[in-house]
Amino acid sequence: MPREAEPSANEKAFLLKALQDEQIRLDGREFDQYRPLELTFGDEYGVANVSLGKTKILAKASAEVTVPFADRPLDGIFTIATELSPMAAPHFEVNRPTETEVLLSRLLEKTVRRSGALDTESLCLVAGQKCWSVRVDVHVLSHDGNLTDAACFAVVAALRHFRKPDTSMENGVLTVYTPAEREPVPLGWLHSPFCVTWSFFGDEGETALLDADWMEEQVRVASVTISLNRHGEICQIAKLGGVPVEAVALLQCTSVALTKVKEFSTFLDGKLAEDAKRRDKGGFMAELRAENDRVVG
């Protein structure tokens, strides 16, 4: 397996001196400032392209009718699949998950799926027999640090943008309608959780940075990922090794994280509204009225 490239000793020393002695980041950002966040939606529903600085993520949601799990007959199925290929960074290999990919997958699982963001009961079609299986595929296109926050934002954006085919049940027969027959319907969404990752520097982790890029990630001594929604409800806190972090510092990080999550939520709502306005042509009923007008004329 190829080894991940590492910054030189001089680069590490220069970055740490700038952070601890000069109190500045190499890219000029404040310690609690994110890189520019961009979001675009594809022509299909459920495709979200997210850029966080030079880190780029593509998330695509899809759905198919399947059989529910035997122990959850009234629930649909929801899965998240991550892929880190050599396109993202040379040290990633296809079908050989690295520690980074495993940790990313687990954090997304705990943040989005286990927090109950998606109402899985609304995915049930026929109890114990048929349900919707919703899947989100996360593709990392470019890795320049903080994959977790970017990937989580992409997953939430893709799910909120996604529309599944409408269905009906008559005399025990399930009918799945095409988009031409009925307008697709959005998923049952309960809340929008986002990840906010802090990185700590110094011998005792006294310096905290938000949204570390790849270079900063190479020299940090600890990191904490806080997942919460705009209402301040914490979904999970992950601290995977490294030096201990003081409780007071963690509370301060959580307070700032809540502010950032509210900004994320407002940003996503605005982008969804823009996309809905772009797509709005009056809906299926307007098409029917147009057809009738042509027939009458």
N, C-alpha and C positions, 0 to 999 in steps of 0.2 A: 504493500500500500504506500503511495507517495506521501512524504511528510509535508506537513503544512509549513509554508515559508515563515520565517521568524525575522523580526526586525533586528538590526545589529545592536551591539552593546552601546554604541554611541547614540543611536536613535532612541533607545530606551532611556538612557541617562538624560538626553536633551528633553524628552517629553516630560519626565518626572520633575526635572528642575523647573521647567516652565509651569507645571501645575502647582508644585508645592512652594517654590520660592517667588515666582512672578505672578501666581494666581491667574494664569491665562491658559487657554487651550490653543492648540496649534492652528485650528481653523477659525479662531476668533470668537467662537460662541461663548455665551455665559454658561456657568456650570449646570444650570437647570434649564437649558434650552435645547429643543429638538432641532435636528436638521430639517430642511424644507420637506414637507409631506405633500405628495401629489397622489391623486386618485382618478383613474379613468375607468369607465365601464365599457364592455364590449358591445357588439351589436346584439349578441344573444343575452338573454337574462341569466344572471348568475356568474358573469365573468368580470372579475375585478383586477385591475393592474395597479399595484401600489409601488411608489418610489419613496424611500426615506434616505435622502442624500443619494449616495451611489448604490445603496442596497435596493434591489428590485425584486418584487414578489408578484407572481401571477396565481390567483386562486379561481377555481372554476367549480361551481356547484352543479350537481345533476341529481335526478331522481328516477327511480324505476319501481314498478310494482313487484313485491316479493312476499314471502311468507314470514310472519313475525317469529321471534324467538319463542320457544315453548314456555319459558318461565315469564315472559312478558307479552301475553296474548293481546293486550289492549294498547300496546305501544308500537310505534313505528321504529325504524332503525336509522341511526345517525352515526356516521363515521367520518373521520378526518384522516387523510393520507398525505404524508409529506415526501417530497423528493428533492434531494440535494445532488445534483449531477456535476460533472466536470465543468459544465458551462458556468456554474456559480463560482467555483474555485478549483484549481488544478488538483488539490489533494482529495476531493470527493470522487468516489467511484460509484458507478451504477450497480445497484443490487448488493452493495456492501455498506450498510448503515454505519456511520461513524457515531461517536459519542454525542457530537453536536446535533445530529439528526434525531437520535433517540430522545435527547433532552427536549428538543423543540417539539417533537410529537407529543411527549407527555405533558408539557406545559399547555399546549393548545387543547389537549384532551381535558385537562382539569379546568382550564379557564372557560371554555365554550360548552363542551358537552356535559360535564359533571355539574356545572353551575345551573343547568336547566334553562339556558338561554333559549333553546328551541323547544317548543311544546311538542314532545314526541307523541303524546296521546292524540293530537290532531292529525297525525300521520296514519292512524288506524283506519282502514277501509271496511274490512269484515273481521270481527273479533276472532283471533286465533287462526285466520285463514289468509287474509290479504292485508297488506299495509304498504306504505311508501317507504322506500329505503333512500335516504338522502345522504349523498357523499360529497365531500369537498376535497378536491385535489389541490395541494399547495406545491407550486413549483418555484424554487429559488433560482432566479435568473442571474443575479449578481450579488455577491456577498462582500459587503464592506462594513460589517458589524451590526449588532442589535437585530438579528434575525427575528427574535421572539416578538418584539413589539410590532414590527412591520408585518409579520405573518399573521398575527392575531387580528390586526386591523383589516388585513385582506380577507380573512375568513369571515369576519362579521359583515364586512361590506358585501361580499359575494352572497351570503345567505340572505341578507336583507334585500338585496336586489333581485334574488331568484324568484321565479314564478313556476309553479308546478301545474300540470294539466288539471282541468276541472273534471270531476267525476260525478256519477249518479248511480243509484241502486234501485232497480225496479224488478220486482218478482224474483229476487235473488240473483239477478244478473248485474254485474258491475260493468259500467260503461265509462271508458276513458276518452274524453273529447280532445280533438286536435285544436290548436290555437285558432284555426279558421272557423271551427264550430262554436267554441266558447272561449271567452277571455281567460287566460291562465290566472291562477290565484296565488297570492303571496303565502309564505309559510307562516305558521303560528309562532310569532316572535314575542318573547316575554321581557327580556332586557338585553342590553348590549354591553358585555364585559370587554375591557381592553387591558392589555399588559403594559406596565411601565417598569422599565429595568434601570436600576441604579448600579453604578460601578464604583468601587472604593479603592483608594490609592494611599500609599504611605505604609510605614511599618505597622501601624495599628489601624489602618483604614480610616484615618481622620478626614480625608478628602473624598467627597462624594460627587460623582458626575452623572448626569442624565444622558441617555442615548449615546453610549460610547461607540466610536467608530472602530474599525478593525485594529488600527494601531494601538488605540487606548485599551482595547480588550486584551492585547498581548501583555500588558504590563500591570493590569489591575490585580489586586490581592484578594478581592471578594466581589460578589455581585448578588443583588437581591431583585427578584421579579415580583412585583405586586400586581395582582389582577383584581380589578374592581369595576363597578359601573358608575354612572353619573349620580346615583343616589347615595354613594358612599358605602355600598354593600361590598365587602371584600370577599372575593371568590376563592383566592388562594394566595399564599406568600411562599415563594421558593427561594431558599438560600442554600446553594449547592456547594458546600465546602468553603475554604478560604478562612481568613482571619475573622474573629468574632466582631459583631457590630453592636454598638450600644443601643439599648432600648429607646433612649431619647432620640438618637439619630434615626432609628427606624420609624418612629412616630412622625418626625419631621418629613421624612421621605414620603410617608403615606399621605400626609397633608398636601404636599406638592403634587403627588400622583393624582389625587382627586381633582385638582385644578386642571391638570393635563387631560384627564379622561373626559371632563366636561367639554374641553376644547375639541377633543377628538369626536365626541358625540355630536356636537353642533356642526362641525365640519362635514361629517358623514351625512347628517340630515340634509344639509344644504346641497351636497352633491347628488343625493337621491332625488331631491325635489327638482334639481336642474335636469336630471336624466328623465324623470317622469314627464316634465314639461316638453322635453325634446321629442319624446315618443308619443305624446298625446295627440291623437288625430280624431278624438271623439269616441274612440272605443268601437266595439263590435256593433252597437246599436246605430251609430252614425254611418257605418258601412251599409247596414241594412236600409237605412233611410236613403242613402245615395243610390242603392240598387233600385229602390221603389221609384225614386225620382226619374231614373233613366227609363224604367218600364212605362211610367205614366206619360213621359214626354214622347 
